[in-house]
Amino acid sequence: MLYQLIYTSYATEALTPSVLNEIAEVSRTNNREAGITGVMLYHDGSILQVLEGEKEAVETLFAKIENDNRHIQIMVLMRRISKSREFDGWRMGFKHAANNEGDSSLFKLTHNTLRRVIPANSSTELQTISRTYARVNGL
């Protein structure tokens, strides 16, 4: 059974691109072992993350995330059973809304670039959440 969890939170301090890249790299390694895929979006302290995999693995990871003191105001937006992975092959896709044009792993997060990160064939729920995230963050 494929399970998906989407949450939002707020960083307790500004996360630099190097810290965010380190988080993404560690996540990719851990997620590969746990069979989890997903994406994390970061913009001005606001985090949106999608996790998908076996329910027990996702909930175990989320319990660790809830205890991570680098962010607060964690709010689950959705827990659901899914027919297929929306981020198949993404052990942890990561996008940081930075103005640093020189780093190819970073890009300026806007409504148009957000649409490129979220798969076109994604669920209605994920599309709605990503549009809301963009609107709330003024993207």
Protein Blocks (a to p, Z undefined) as FASTA:
>chain_A
ZZddddddddfbdcdfklmmmmmmmmmmmmmmnopacddddeehiacddddddfklmmmm
mmmmmmpckbghiacfbdcddfbdfkghiabgcddddfblklmkbccddfklmmmmpcfk
bcfklmmmmmmmmmmnoZZ
